[in-house]
Amino acid sequence: MTPPLSESVLITVTGKDHPGIVSRLTGLLAEAGAELLDVEQVVVQGRLTLCLLVRLPPASGTLETLLSAAKTLGVALDFQVVEAPATPAASAHHVVTAVGRALGARELHALTQVLAGHGANVERITRLSEPHLGSVDIHISLPPGQPPDALKHALLELSMQSGGFDVALQRESLFRRGKRMVVMDMDSTLIRIEVIDELARAHGVGEQVSRITERAMHGEMDYDESLRQRVALLQGLDASVVHQLAANLPLTEGAETLVRVLKRLGYRTAVISGGFSVAAEALKARLGIDFAYSNELEIQDGKLTGRTVGRIVNAQRKAELLESLAQAEGILLDQVVAVGDGANDLLMLERAGLGIAFRAKPKLRAAADTSIAAGGLDSILYLLGLTGRELLEAGSGAG
């Protein structure tokens, strides 16, 4: 029996995907004068699921015609009468991105269990990675008026406990896929080492400097004073040691892929580091990064004096440089991504539209928009809304 005009019908089509299915069925709906209210389609491993929400003219016989066409097309067709949806209360829409080596039923269960526990409704799940299932976007809505903070912390805790995948929560907005600049810390972020610790070891003062570095990165002492103390211990070190280290910096996993893809997509990139200019400039040239800001070591007669030249690049200076760089490039702060690992990066991450704590200290993980601990730097590409197919098109070799 054909439903009356006031009722809507949800038509679900399933079966082996092939060209012409959508064209044939929508053509029949158009001929019948049906009103198309909504449509959604997904193809998984060659199997089609097509949903059409329609309002049909009374006594049109359209459903019978559609059933006959579906049989000819080799697909199954089901339908059910649904109530017209009421105008929903305004909900906050977010995207949860999970990135790991592999995401199985156990990982997705743990993730969706956390979402359900915070009242989040899953509206859509999209696979990002190719060819294996290593990254997904889960589009969710939160109850009206519910802030996302509690869910963000729960997802961070889940990620830390799992150790096998990272989870990011972002508000779905115009700027999620509209980022235009990525700013990165250098030491223990873009590279796997702390340059000052390596120089200290070469000079025989490794333990003293390392202790000061650790305290500073945890925010337990003033950064400017910590830098002065550490650099003073390097007095007399031959400058050739600095240049040799800068020429052989060990890149963090995924660093080359990240920068290469960003450049091909037209992003501006920058290093803003509390480290040293010799290393930052070497990375800038090696990776093709657009800008580099860092501290300059004073050198006299081929040796370090134990002092720096100019203003120290501390937490406040990092944030100022990010803002001035974005302004000079005509980029909104909402379109900037900042990545760092220590307390010195906190203000920079707060100023950016997306602040990412990368393999970071607990204080920064808790304050950042999101955290990456399991994956490499190229995981950031998924947080920008890119898919594995798009990454392959960009020639990243990732996926």
N, C-alpha and C positions, 0 to 999 in steps of 0.2 A: 504493500500500500504506500502510495506517495504521501509524504508528510505535508501538512498545510504550510502555507507560505511563511507563517510566523516562526516556524521551527528551522533550525540549522542542521545540516547533515555533515558529519565528518566521514570522508571517504578515505580509506587506507588501502594503498596498492602495494603489494609485495611480490617479489619474484626476481628472476634473472634480468639484470639490466641490459638494455639494448636501445639503439636509437629509435625514436618515434613514439615512445610510450606517452610522454607528456604531451606531445603535439596532438596525438589522436584523442586522448581523453579531454584535454582542454578544448579541442575543437568541438566535441560533442556537447560539452557544457555551454560553449558559446552559442551553438545552434539552438539549444534549448532555452536560451535567455536566462541561464542561471547566474546568480550573483556570487562571485568568488570573494570570500571573506578573508581567507588566509591560505598559505601554502608553505610546505616545508618538504625538502627531499634530502636523503642521504644515501650514499652507496658505500657499502662495506664489503670488501672482498668480492666485488662484482654482483652483490645482491642489493636490489633496490628496495627502499621504503619511501613511498610518496604519500603525503597526507594533504588532502584538499578539504577545506572547510567551505561549504557552499550553502546558499539558500536557493531552493528550487521553486519554480512556478508550480502551482497546484495541478494535479492530474496530468503531469507532463510525460510520465513514463520514462524519464531520463535515467533513473537508476537501472531499469531493465536494459536499456540501451547500453549503459556503461558496463554492466555485467557481461553482456554479449561481446562487447569490444575487448574487454579484459581477457576473456577466454581465447579470442583470436590472437591477442598479443602474447599469450602464454604467461600471464601473470594472474595472481589472485586479487580479488577486490572484496573488501568488506566495508560496511557502512553502519553508522549508528546515529540516531537523533541525539543532539546535544542542546542544552539550554544556551541561549544567547548569553555570552559572558557579560557580567555586570562591569561597570566601570571600576577598575581596581584602584585601591588606595595607592598613593605614590610609594613605590618601594625603591630602596637603594640597590642599584645593580653593580655587581662586582665580577671580576674574573679571577679565578684561582688557577694558577699555572703550576703544574707539577712537572719536574724535570729530573730524570734519573737514568741510570744505565738501562734499566728495564722496569716497566710498571706492569705488575700482574694484578690478579684479583685481590691478593692480600693487601697490596699497597692502596689500591683504589677503595677497598672496603674501609681501611683505616682512615683514609682521607674523607670519604663521604660520611663516615660515622661522626667525625668531628663536625662536619658541616651540619648534619642533622641535629646534633646536640646543641647547636647555636641557632636553630630555627631557620637555617639557610635552605632555600628551595632550589634544587638543581633544575635549571631550565634547558641547558644544552651542554653537551660534551663534544669537544672537537679534538681530533688527533692532530698533533703538530709534527711529530718526528717521522722521518722516512729512513729506511724501510721498516725498522722495528718500532714497537710501541715504547718509546722512551720519554715522551712528553705529551701532555694534554692540557687543553684549556677547558675549565669547567665554569660555565656562566651561571651565576647564582643571583638570587634576590634575597635581601634581608628584610625582616619585618619593618614596617614603617617606623621611623624614629629610633631604630636600634643602631647605635654606632658600631663600627667594625672592629674596634680595638680589641675586645675580648676574643673575637674569632682570629684576629691576626696573631695574638700571642699563643693561642691554642695551636694554630698551624705551625708556628715557629717551634713550639715544643715538640710537636709531632715530627717535624723534620729533623730535629736534633736527636730524638730518640731512635728514629729509624736508621739514620746514618747512611741510607741508601738513595734517598731522593730529597730534592729541595722543593719547597712550596712557597709560592708568592701570592699575595692578595693585593689586587689593584682595583681601584674604582674604574668602572667602565665609563670612559669619557672620550671626547674628541682627541685628547692628547695622548691616550694610551698608545696608539699607533702613529702618533704625530711627533715623536721625539726627533730632535735635530742635532743634538750634541751629546757626546759622552765624555765625561771628565774622570780621570782615574788617578788614584794614588800610585806610587811607584813601588816602594819597598814592601815586600810581602803581599803585594797585590798584582801589579803588572809583571814583577819579577819575584822569584821564589826566595830571595835573600834580603837581609838588611845590609845595605852597602857599608854603613858605618861599622857594623859588627865585623864584617870581613876585613876592612881596613885595620880595625883594632887588633884582630888576630895576627895580621901581617906585621904589626908593630909591637906585638908582645903585650898588649894591654886588653886582650879580648874579654877576660872575665869582668874587669872593672867596667868597661863600656857596656857589655851585655846586661849587667845588672841595672845600670841607669836606663838603658833602652826599654827594658821590660817594665820598669816602674812608670816611665813616661807613656808607653803604649796603653797601659791600664788606667791612665789618668791619675796616677798616685803622686805626681809631682809636676810642677810647672814645666811646660815643654821648652820654653826659651832657655831656662836655666839648665835643663837637662842637656840641651844641645850644646850650650857653651861648655859644660863640664866634659862632655864626650869629645868634642872637637879639640879641647885643650889637651886631652890625653894623646892626640895624634900629632902633636908638635914634633917636627923633625922627620916625619915620614917622607920618603922620597916620592915626588909627584908621579914618577913613572909607574908606581904601584897602582895609583888611582886610575891612570889611563888604561893600564893593562886589564884591571878589573872591569872597567866600563866597556871594554871591547869584547868581553866574554860573559855578559850578564845572562844568567839562566832564566829564560822566560817561563812564566806560569802557563800551565796547561790551558790551551784554548786562546792564548793572547794573540797569536798571529792570525788565527781565524777571525776572531772578533774584530780586530782593527781592519783587516782586509775587506771583510764584508761591509763594515760601516763605511769605509771609504768608497766602495763601489756603489753604495746606496746614497751617497751624498752627505753623510753625516760629517760634522766637524768633530775632531778628537783632540784631547789635551791631556797632558800629564801635569798635575799640580801636586808637588811633592815636598815634604819636609826633608827629603834627602838632598843629594848634591848634583849640581848642574852638569858636571862631567858625565855622570851616568845618565841623567835625564836627556841631555842633548844627544848622547849616543843612541838611546832608545828612539828618540824622535827621528833621527836619520835612518835607523835600521828598519823601523816599522812604517815610516811615512806618516807619523803623527803630526798634526798641524801646529800644535803649540806645546811648549814645555816651560814650566816655572818651578824653580827650586832654589835651594841655598847655594851660594858660591863660596868655595873654600879659598882662603887667601894662600897664595904660593909666592915664596921669595927664594931666589937662588935654587930653584928646583926642588924645594922642600916645603911641606905644610908648616905654617906659622902657628897653628893651633887656634886660629880665629876664622870667622866668616866675614864676607864683605856684603854690606847692604842690609836691608831689612830681613829679619828671619821669617821664613814661611811657616808660620804656626797655624793653629786652627782658625783664628780670626782672619789671618791673611789668606788662607785657602778659600774661605767663603767669599771674601772680597774679590779675589781673582776670578772665581767662578762667575760672580755677578757682573763684573766689568767685562769679562770675555763674552758672556752671553749678550750683554747690551751692545758691545762693539760689533757683534755678528748679526744683530737684529733678531735674536732668538729669545723667546719667552722662557722664564725660569721653569714653567710647567713642561717645557720641551727639552729640558736638560736632565740627563742621567748622571749621577755621581756615584763612584765606586771606591770603597776604601776598607781598611781593616782595623784601624786603631782609633783611640780617643781623639787624636789630632784631626781625624776626618769628620767628626760628628757635625760640626757647624756646616761644613760643605755639603754633607748629605741632607741636612735639614733644609738648606736653601734650594736644592734641586727638586724638580717635579717628581723624580723617582730616586730615592737614596738606597743603595744596595750595600749591605755589609758582606764583604767577601772573605770567607774563612776567618771571621773576625773575632775579636775579644768580646766577652759577654756583654759588657756595657754598650758597645756599639750595636750588637745584634738586637738588643732589647729596644734601642731607640730608632733603628733604621726602618724604612718602609718594608724592606724585605731582606732576606739573608740567603746567601749561597754558601754551602759548606761541602756538599757531596760532589758537585760538578766543577767543570773548568769555567774560565771566563767566557767561553762561547755560549754557555747557558744563558747569558744575558740576552742573546739574540731572540730566544723564545719569549723572554719577558717583554720584549718590544712588540710582540704580536706576530712575529715572523713564523712561517711554517717550514718544515723540513724541505718541502718542494721549492719554496722560495729561496732557501739557503743554497740548494743545489743549483738553482738558476743563477744565483750570485757567485757561483764558483767557489763556495767555501769548502766543499768536501765534507761538511758536517752533516749530521742527520741522525 
